[in-house]
Amino acid sequence: MEHTMKNPGLFTACLLAAWPALAAEPLSPIANPSLYEEQGIAGPVDSATGAVSIGGKRYRVNARTVIFIDDGRGNVRRAAKVTDIPANASVRYSTGADGSVTQIYVGGGIQPYRP
């Protein structure tokens, strides 16, 4: 039995239209932990200047910075803003070419299940 697509142009147009939304979604830190190349302890967050201190060094964050917070029981949620990062929390992060933070993962990582 041979299957043919009646309108491949329509399929391609729909796929291309959805691509920006799919490409813009950040990868889960659990799916790709190598995105977080560096680690440190979060210090004060300055929401006025858009900076976070990690290991004593200040890094800029912007609207495109992705922040994930791990609750220590394996539940990971996406943070709404940089001020959601608690002070003195263990973080893993990566920086862009301009020195700003591109992704931050707050917490100790995947933990064993504890009921």
N, C-alpha and C positions, 0 to 999 in steps of 0.2 A: 504494500500500500504506500503510495507516494503522497507526501504532504507538501503543499506549496503555500506560500504566503500570498494572500490576495492583494495586499497593499503594503509592500515592504517600506515604502516611503513614509507612510503614516506611522509605522512602528518606530522607524529611525527618528522621526520628528518628535514623537512622544518621549523616547529615550533621551534625546538631546535636551529636550525641555526640562526633564527631571534631573539631569546631571548636575547642575549647579547646587541644587538642594542636597543631593547625595554627597557631593564632593565637599560641601561646607561642613558637614557633620564631623566633629572630631572623633578620632579613634579612642576607644575605651583604653584606659591605662592597663586594664587586666589583659586585654587582647594584645597590646603591644607595649610592654614595659620598657623596651629599649628607647622609647621617646624621651624618657626621663634620665638624662645622662649624668646629672649632678645631684648631690644631696646636701642637706644642711638643716639647720634649725631656723624656723621663721622667727623674725623679730617684729618690731613695730611695723604697722601698715599705715602709710600716709595717703589717705584717700584724696586729699586736696591736690597732691602732686602726681598721684597715680604711681606710687613706688612702694615696694615691699623690701624689707631687709631680710636677707637670708645669709646666715653665717657671718654677720657683720658687714656685708656688702649690700649696697642699695641697687635694686633692679627696677626698671620701669615696667609697668604693665599697661595694657591698653584694652580697648573693647574686644579685640580679637584673642586676648589671652584666655586660654581654657583652664579652668580650675576644677579639679575633682577632689572630693573630700570622702575619706574612708572613715566609717564610724568605729572601726576596730573589730567589728563582727562580720566583716565581709560585705557589708552594704556600702556601695559607692554611689554618691550623688554628685551632680554637677552643681557647683556653687554659682550663685547669681552675681556676686561681686567680690572684689578682692578683700573687703573688710570681713568676709566670712572666714578668712584664714585665722585661726586662733594663734595668739602669740605663744612661742616656745614649742610649737608643734614640729614634728619631724616632717620634712618635705623632700620631694624629689622634683626636679625641674629641668627644663631645657631652655636654652636661649637662642634667639635669632641672630642673624648676621649683624644687626644694629645694636646688639647687647640687651635688648628688651626680653622679658620672659615670655615665651610662647605657650608653655604648658606647665602647670603646677599640679602635683599629686600630693595631697595632705594625708598623712597617716602612715601606718606601719606596713601596709600591703595586705595581701590576702592572709587571713587568719583562719585557723581551724574552727569548725563549727562548735559553738558552746551553747547548749540550750538553756 
